[in-house]
Amino acid sequence: MAGISKAISNELFLKCHVALKQQGKSGKVARKLQAIISAKNHNISQVAKIFGMTRATLFKWIKDFKHQSIDGLLVKKRQRQEEIA
């Protein structure tokens, strides 16, 4: 049997729950928070498969939330590089 992830501390788990309550249950950020919360009690590979992403993506979301809270999970607009004429 695959082990439970140790990548998510209890403190981070609780922060995710609070953030999810504030965000609501729909939207891209809420989906990311739900994946992180699920990864606390389930295997990272299983959670990634269920949510349709790679393990690397899920680990990135965990890392981004640890360091930047909700701001780390927001979808960032890509900046266009201006063509030099």
N, C-alpha and C positions, 0 to 999 in steps of 0.2 A: 504494500500500500504506500502511495506517495505521501510524503510528509507535508505538514502545514508550513506555510511560508513564515520565515522569521524576518522578512524584509520590512514588515510593518509592525511598529511598536504599538502598545496599547494607547499611548498618547496620540499617535498619528491616527489610529483607528477612531478614537473619540472625536478628534478634530474633523475627520471626514464626515462623521455622522452629523455634527453640528453644521458643517458647511452644506451638506445635502439637505438638511432641514430648511436652511435659509434659501437655497437655490430652487427647491421644488424637485419633483421627481422626473421632470422631462428636460430635454435639452442636452447638448453635447457635454457640458461640464458635469451635469448630473450623472450622465452615463459613465464618465470617467471616474467620478466619485464612487459610484456603485461597483465598478470593477475593482477599485482599490479596496473597498470594504469587503468585497467577496474574497479577495486575495488574502485577507487576514485569516480566514478560517478554512480556506481551501487551497489546493495546489495551484501554483502560479500557471503552470502549463494548462491545466483544466480551465481555469478562469479565462485565460487568453483565448483558448479555443472556443469557449461558449460566447465570448464577446466579439469573436471574429477578428482577432489581432495577433500580433506576435508577442512572445514573452518580452522581447526587447522594448516594444512599445509600452507594455504594462509597467515594466521597470522604470521607463522614462517618466511615465505619469506619476509613479510613486515618488521618484526623485524630485520631479518638478514641484509636486505638492509639498514635500518636506521642506524645500528651500524657499518656495515663493507662495505657498498657500494657494488660494483660489486663482490668483494671478498667473500662477504657473500652468494652470489647466485651460486658460482662455485660449481660444483660437486666435492666432496672431496673423494679421494681414501681411502678405509678402510685399516688400518694398520693391518697386520697379527701379531698375538702374536706368538712369537717363542716358540716352545715346549721346555720345560726344560727336559733334558734327565737324 
